[in-house]
């Protein structure tokens, strides 16, 4: 596989590079390739999420308008999906930015190493800083949502703790 | 005409900038320090998530699951821990080695840190490839089963 081929990257690099060792450039260029690959997968996933989210919202709204007119449950679900669509748009926007930072990092890092471009090198790490910062914020939000869900589940009457063995 | 110009002027052509080396400037050091900080935040939150989810899995019994499925739940939790802790370990090594290298100006430590950085993304990439393989296999099996059902 081209990505994992050491000789491929070795030919692209020159032995120069200030006082930095060759292995560092080798690691950076391979990291750049993997991150670009992951970012492209992320973009595809984001597009699929947007497609499925919008289709689900449209179908529920159509059901509510067609044969189930006056059904309180369907009208409630369709009202929920109106807000749900807003949620889908927000999530898609966040994910698009998230993977954009990763893509910019990978492509800038590869170009910086190949063409010895210092400004692209700095830009790559600024993008990666943004990516990691966004990751931390998203993990934090996910944690909060998880704790809320856990508390709600624990408060459910059917949720009983495992009895301690004597 | 290019041939008419002085060779000195040709080398200073603005279209082809002179070759320059990549250097670890103070700006890069500042950005790397921020990356290390945010990586540690991510790691801390991930470990906290693992602890909380473990607490949740082992202290609450899902009424919809019977005893056998409960043990499957425990097993899947341990497997998921393995898959989460593996990249967490790589990220931890990256952050600590880069921090150590920046503090002591040791290039070997920085190089090793970026090796773990590469391993981290290679792990995610290979995992993604395995998932894609499973999805493709699933679609292929569905296609085969569907075509066999149509022929009967």
Interface residues (C-beta under 8 A of the other chain):
Chain A: X3 X16 X17 X18 X19 X20 X21 X23 X24 X25 X27 X28 X30 X31 X34 X35 X37 X38 X41 X112 X113 X116 X117 X118 X121 X122 X125 X126 X128 X129 X132 X133 X135 X136 X139 X140 X142 X143 X146 X147 X150 X153 X154 X158 X159 X160 X161 X162
Chain B: X19 X20 X21 X22 X23 X24 X25 X27 X28 X31 X32 X34 X35 X38 X39 X41 X42 X45 X46 X48 X49 X52 X53 X56 X58 X59 X60 X61 X62 X63 X107 X110 X111 X114 X115 X117 X118 X121 X122 X124 X125 X128 X132
